[in-house]
Amino acid sequence: MQFATLPVVRHPSQDPRSTPTVFVVDDDVSVRESLDLLLRSAGWRAEIFASASAFLSRPRAAGPNCLVLDVSLPDVDGLELQRRVAGDRTGLPIIFITGHGDVPMSVQAMKAGAREFLTKPFRDEVLLMAVADALEQSRADLRRAAEVREIRARYESLSPRERQVMALVVSGLLNKHVGARLLISEITVKAHRGNVMRKMMAASLADLVRMATTVSDRNG
């Protein structure tokens, strides 16, 4: 591989945990060393592994990260590792690299959620662009996960009665119908509804419905 001649953007940070990490799993030492140097030259942290088991023993990273994965590995093949990662490391974008890929293999990988499937030899710029895309997906996933945790925390702050009112309100019932269902006055329903909107930090009913859907999905 030849190093990219395109300008690369560095990502300096006081906190190393906020610097994106690119994991590389490949049993070819020359490939590992080349990718390690290339990725670091682009300003990312790189961690390289010679086998799937070595990677799986590494705790999950907290910040933005992605995986550059060879299809053929000595212990567990890349497609099997992809299946395992999907089970316990959700939100980890995968870029496959291989020296002998075929169409069925690439289709299988992409259907299982891979971001890219590159055949060796590939240009450094192509890999860097794929990694940048995967890390952007990782950032978006992390933001979404943080949002879900925050919404869940707000929901947990509601009283049992406020949760009942919220469920009925987002189902489309008017205050008087909510009151009739719960055997409370319409004025009481309005008070509970106000508390729900405040605690959930909902700007509108549509916003509250979106949050209720998030909570429901999380519970499911």
Secondary structure as a PSIPRED ss2 file (coil, helix, strand):
# PSIPRED VFORMAT (PSIPRED V4.0)

   1 M C   1.000  0.000  0.000
   2 Q C   1.000  0.000  0.000
   3 F C   1.000  0.000  0.000
   4 A C   1.000  0.000  0.000
   5 T C   1.000  0.000  0.000
   6 L C   1.000  0.000  0.000
   7 P C   1.000  0.000  0.000
   8 V C   1.000  0.000  0.000
   9 V C   1.000  0.000  0.000
  10 R C   1.000  0.000  0.000
  11 H C   1.000  0.000  0.000
  12 P C   1.000  0.000  0.000
  13 S C   1.000  0.000  0.000
  14 Q C   1.000  0.000  0.000
  15 D C   1.000  0.000  0.000
  16 P H   0.000  1.000  0.000
  17 R H   0.000  1.000  0.000
  18 S H   0.000  1.000  0.000
  19 T C   1.000  0.000  0.000
  20 P C   1.000  0.000  0.000
  21 T E   0.000  0.000  1.000
  22 V E   0.000  0.000  1.000
  23 F E   0.000  0.000  1.000
  24 V E   0.000  0.000  1.000
  25 V E   0.000  0.000  1.000
  26 D C   1.000  0.000  0.000
  27 D C   1.000  0.000  0.000
  28 D C   1.000  0.000  0.000
  29 V H   0.000  1.000  0.000
  30 S H   0.000  1.000  0.000
  31 V H   0.000  1.000  0.000
  32 R H   0.000  1.000  0.000
  33 E H   0.000  1.000  0.000
  34 S H   0.000  1.000  0.000
  35 L H   0.000  1.000  0.000
  36 D H   0.000  1.000  0.000
  37 L H   0.000  1.000  0.000
  38 L H   0.000  1.000  0.000
  39 L H   0.000  1.000  0.000
  40 R H   0.000  1.000  0.000
  41 S H   0.000  1.000  0.000
  42 A C   1.000  0.000  0.000
  43 G C   1.000  0.000  0.000
  44 W C   1.000  0.000  0.000
  45 R E   0.000  0.000  1.000
  46 A E   0.000  0.000  1.000
  47 E E   0.000  0.000  1.000
  48 I E   0.000  0.000  1.000
  49 F E   0.000  0.000  1.000
  50 A C   1.000  0.000  0.000
  51 S C   1.000  0.000  0.000
  52 A H   0.000  1.000  0.000
  53 S H   0.000  1.000  0.000
  54 A H   0.000  1.000  0.000
  55 F H   0.000  1.000  0.000
  56 L H   0.000  1.000  0.000
  57 S C   1.000  0.000  0.000
  58 R C   1.000  0.000  0.000
  59 P C   1.000  0.000  0.000
  60 R C   1.000  0.000  0.000
  61 A C   1.000  0.000  0.000
  62 A C   1.000  0.000  0.000
  63 G C   1.000  0.000  0.000
  64 P C   1.000  0.000  0.000
  65 N E   0.000  0.000  1.000
  66 C E   0.000  0.000  1.000
  67 L E   0.000  0.000  1.000
  68 V E   0.000  0.000  1.000
  69 L E   0.000  0.000  1.000
  70 D E   0.000  0.000  1.000
  71 V C   1.000  0.000  0.000
  72 S C   1.000  0.000  0.000
  73 L C   1.000  0.000  0.000
  74 P C   1.000  0.000  0.000
  75 D C   1.000  0.000  0.000
  76 V C   1.000  0.000  0.000
  77 D C   1.000  0.000  0.000
  78 G H   0.000  1.000  0.000
  79 L H   0.000  1.000  0.000
  80 E H   0.000  1.000  0.000
  81 L H   0.000  1.000  0.000
  82 Q H   0.000  1.000  0.000
  83 R H   0.000  1.000  0.000
  84 R H   0.000  1.000  0.000
  85 V H   0.000  1.000  0.000
  86 A H   0.000  1.000  0.000
  87 G H   0.000  1.000  0.000
  88 D H   0.000  1.000  0.000
  89 R C   1.000  0.000  0.000
  90 T C   1.000  0.000  0.000
  91 G C   1.000  0.000  0.000
  92 L C   1.000  0.000  0.000
  93 P C   1.000  0.000  0.000
  94 I E   0.000  0.000  1.000
  95 I E   0.000  0.000  1.000
  96 F E   0.000  0.000  1.000
  97 I E   0.000  0.000  1.000
  98 T E   0.000  0.000  1.000
  99 G C   1.000  0.000  0.000
 100 H C   1.000  0.000  0.000
 101 G C   1.000  0.000  0.000
 102 D C   1.000  0.000  0.000
 103 V H   0.000  1.000  0.000
 104 P H   0.000  1.000  0.000
 105 M H   0.000  1.000  0.000
 106 S H   0.000  1.000  0.000
 107 V H   0.000  1.000  0.000
 108 Q H   0.000  1.000  0.000
 109 A H   0.000  1.000  0.000
 110 M H   0.000  1.000  0.000
 111 K H   0.000  1.000  0.000
 112 A C   1.000  0.000  0.000
 113 G C   1.000  0.000  0.000
 114 A C   1.000  0.000  0.000
 115 R C   1.000  0.000  0.000
 116 E E   0.000  0.000  1.000
 117 F E   0.000  0.000  1.000
 118 L E   0.000  0.000  1.000
 119 T E   0.000  0.000  1.000
 120 K C   1.000  0.000  0.000
 121 P C   1.000  0.000  0.000
 122 F C   1.000  0.000  0.000
 123 R C   1.000  0.000  0.000
 124 D H   0.000  1.000  0.000
 125 E H   0.000  1.000  0.000
 126 V H   0.000  1.000  0.000
 127 L H   0.000  1.000  0.000
 128 L H   0.000  1.000  0.000
 129 M H   0.000  1.000  0.000
 130 A H   0.000  1.000  0.000
 131 V H   0.000  1.000  0.000
 132 A H   0.000  1.000  0.000
 133 D H   0.000  1.000  0.000
 134 A H   0.000  1.000  0.000
 135 L H   0.000  1.000  0.000
 136 E H   0.000  1.000  0.000
 137 Q H   0.000  1.000  0.000
 138 S H   0.000  1.000  0.000
 139 R H   0.000  1.000  0.000
 140 A H   0.000  1.000  0.000
 141 D H   0.000  1.000  0.000
 142 L H   0.000  1.000  0.000
 143 R H   0.000  1.000  0.000
 144 R H   0.000  1.000  0.000
 145 A H   0.000  1.000  0.000
 146 A H   0.000  1.000  0.000
 147 E H   0.000  1.000  0.000
 148 V H   0.000  1.000  0.000
 149 R H   0.000  1.000  0.000
 150 E H   0.000  1.000  0.000
 151 I H   0.000  1.000  0.000
 152 R H   0.000  1.000  0.000
 153 A H   0.000  1.000  0.000
 154 R H   0.000  1.000  0.000
 155 Y H   0.000  1.000  0.000
 156 E H   0.000  1.000  0.000
 157 S C   1.000  0.000  0.000
 158 L C   1.000  0.000  0.000
 159 S C   1.000  0.000  0.000
 160 P H   0.000  1.000  0.000
 161 R H   0.000  1.000  0.000
 162 E H   0.000  1.000  0.000
 163 R H   0.000  1.000  0.000
 164 Q H   0.000  1.000  0.000
 165 V H   0.000  1.000  0.000
 166 M H   0.000  1.000  0.000
 167 A H   0.000  1.000  0.000
 168 L H   0.000  1.000  0.000
 169 V H   0.000  1.000  0.000
 170 V H   0.000  1.000  0.000
 171 S C   1.000  0.000  0.000
 172 G C   1.000  0.000  0.000
 173 L C   1.000  0.000  0.000
 174 L C   1.000  0.000  0.000
 175 N H   0.000  1.000  0.000
 176 K H   0.000  1.000  0.000
 177 H H   0.000  1.000  0.000
 178 V H   0.000  1.000  0.000
 179 G H   0.000  1.000  0.000
 180 A H   0.000  1.000  0.000
 181 R H   0.000  1.000  0.000
 182 L H   0.000  1.000  0.000
 183 L C   1.000  0.000  0.000
 184 I C   1.000  0.000  0.000
 185 S C   1.000  0.000  0.000
 186 E H   0.000  1.000  0.000
 187 I H   0.000  1.000  0.000
 188 T H   0.000  1.000  0.000
 189 V H   0.000  1.000  0.000
 190 K H   0.000  1.000  0.000
 191 A H   0.000  1.000  0.000
 192 H H   0.000  1.000  0.000
 193 R H   0.000  1.000  0.000
 194 G H   0.000  1.000  0.000
 195 N H   0.000  1.000  0.000
 196 V H   0.000  1.000  0.000
 197 M H   0.000  1.000  0.000
 198 R H   0.000  1.000  0.000
 199 K H   0.000  1.000  0.000
 200 M H   0.000  1.000  0.000
 201 M C   1.000  0.000  0.000
 202 A C   1.000  0.000  0.000
 203 A C   1.000  0.000  0.000
 204 S C   1.000  0.000  0.000
 205 L H   0.000  1.000  0.000
 206 A H   0.000  1.000  0.000
 207 D H   0.000  1.000  0.000
 208 L H   0.000  1.000  0.000
 209 V H   0.000  1.000  0.000
 210 R H   0.000  1.000  0.000
 211 M H   0.000  1.000  0.000
 212 A H   0.000  1.000  0.000
 213 T H   0.000  1.000  0.000
 214 T H   0.000  1.000  0.000
 215 V H   0.000  1.000  0.000
 216 S H   0.000  1.000  0.000
 217 D H   0.000  1.000  0.000
 218 R H   0.000  1.000  0.000
 219 N H   0.000  1.000  0.000
 220 G C   1.000  0.000  0.000
